[in-house]
Amino acid sequence: MFRTNREGLSHCGWMSGARRADLIKPCHERVVGYKLAPKPEVRCDRCGFMFPRTSTGTCKYMRGLITASCTCSEFSPRERSE
């Protein structure tokens, strides 16, 4: 079990109660098929896993910085807020 801080997150950034199989570790760009987006609808800046939604950011599935104009095999459209 990981030690947790006041917010309940471990020092590794994962929830303290998570099982080992539930932990998502960022992968190398070849593993997730990171490439230039073929159409605007599947760009990283339209994905729910990119944060912040700027020209460069980070992703739940990819290690390091990502570019808004790219995409990968884990793309999931961002839910629209009403």
DRENDO-1510 file (C-alpha; in Angstrom, 1 decimal, always signed):
<recs>
REC; n; res; u; v; w
REC; 1; MET; +0.0; +0.0; +0.0 .
REC; 2; PHE; +1.2; +3.5; -0.8 .
REC; 3; ARG; +1.5; +6.2; +1.8 .
REC; 4; THR; -1.1; +8.9; +1.1 .
REC; 5; ASN; -1.2; +12.7; +1.6 .
REC; 6; ARG; -4.2; +14.8; +2.9 .
REC; 7; GLU; -6.1; +14.5; -0.5 .
REC; 8; GLY; -6.0; +10.7; -0.4 .
REC; 9; LEU; -3.6; +10.5; -3.3 .
REC; 10; SER; -0.4; +8.5; -2.9 .
REC; 11; HIS; +3.0; +10.0; -3.4 .
REC; 12; CYS; +3.1; +8.3; -6.7 .
REC; 13; GLY; -0.1; +10.1; -7.9 .
REC; 14; TRP; -2.4; +7.1; -7.7 .
REC; 15; MET; -5.3; +6.5; -5.4 .
REC; 16; SER; -4.3; +4.7; -2.3 .
REC; 17; GLY; -7.0; +2.0; -2.5 .
REC; 18; ALA; -6.3; +1.1; -6.2 .
REC; 19; ARG; -5.4; -2.5; -7.0 .
REC; 20; ARG; -2.2; -3.0; -8.9 .
REC; 21; ALA; -4.0; -4.1; -12.1 .
REC; 22; ASP; -6.1; -0.8; -12.0 .
REC; 23; LEU; -3.0; +1.5; -12.2 .
REC; 24; ILE; -2.5; +3.1; -15.5 .
REC; 25; LYS; +1.1; +3.8; -16.4 .
REC; 26; PRO; +1.8; +6.2; -19.3 .
REC; 27; CYS; +3.3; +4.5; -22.4 .
REC; 28; HIS; +5.8; +5.3; -25.1 .
REC; 29; GLU; +4.3; +6.9; -28.2 .
REC; 30; ARG; +4.8; +3.8; -30.3 .
REC; 31; VAL; +2.7; +1.7; -27.9 .
REC; 32; VAL; -0.4; +4.0; -28.2 .
REC; 33; GLY; +0.1; +4.8; -31.9 .
REC; 34; TYR; +0.7; +8.5; -31.4 .
REC; 35; LYS; +0.8; +10.3; -34.7 .
REC; 36; LEU; -0.5; +13.4; -36.6 .
REC; 37; ALA; -4.3; +13.5; -36.5 .
REC; 38; PRO; -5.8; +12.6; -40.0 .
REC; 39; LYS; -8.9; +14.9; -39.3 .
REC; 40; PRO; -9.7; +17.6; -36.8 .
REC; 41; GLU; -12.4; +15.5; -35.0 .
REC; 42; VAL; -9.8; +13.2; -33.5 .
REC; 43; ARG; -7.1; +15.7; -32.4 .
REC; 44; CYS; -5.7; +15.4; -28.9 .
REC; 45; ASP; -7.2; +18.8; -27.9 .
REC; 46; ARG; -10.7; +17.2; -28.5 .
REC; 47; CYS; -9.8; +14.1; -26.3 .
REC; 48; GLY; -11.0; +13.7; -22.7 .
REC; 49; PHE; -7.5; +12.5; -21.6 .
REC; 50; MET; -5.6; +15.6; -22.6 .
REC; 51; PHE; -4.9; +18.2; -20.0 .
REC; 52; PRO; -4.7; +21.2; -20.3 .
REC; 53; ARG; -6.4; +21.7; -23.6 .
REC; 54; THR; -3.7; +24.0; -25.1 .
REC; 55; SER; -1.2; +23.6; -27.9 .
REC; 56; THR; +0.9; +21.2; -25.7 .
REC; 57; GLY; -0.2; +19.3; -22.7 .
REC; 58; THR; -0.1; +15.9; -21.0 .
REC; 59; CYS; -2.2; +12.7; -21.4 .
REC; 60; LYS; -3.3; +9.9; -19.2 .
REC; 61; TYR; -1.9; +7.3; -21.6 .
REC; 62; MET; +1.2; +8.8; -23.0 .
REC; 63; ARG; +4.5; +9.7; -21.3 .
REC; 64; GLY; +5.8; +13.3; -21.7 .
REC; 65; LEU; +4.3; +16.2; -23.5 .
REC; 66; ILE; +1.8; +15.8; -26.3 .
REC; 67; THR; +0.8; +18.2; -29.1 .
REC; 68; ALA; -2.9; +19.2; -29.7 .
REC; 69; SER; -2.7; +18.4; -33.4 .
REC; 70; CYS; -1.9; +14.7; -32.9 .
REC; 71; THR; -3.9; +11.6; -31.9 .
REC; 72; CYS; -3.5; +8.1; -30.7 .
REC; 73; SER; -5.3; +4.7; -30.5 .
REC; 74; GLU; -6.7; +5.6; -27.0 .
REC; 75; PHE; -8.6; +8.7; -28.3 .
REC; 76; SER; -11.9; +9.3; -26.5 .
REC; 77; PRO; -14.0; +12.4; -27.4 .
REC; 78; ARG; -14.3; +14.9; -24.6 .
REC; 79; GLU; -17.8; +15.0; -23.1 .
REC; 80; ARG; -19.6; +18.2; -23.9 .
REC; 81; SER; -20.5; +20.4; -20.9 .
REC; 82; GLU; -23.9; +21.9; -21.0 .
</recs>
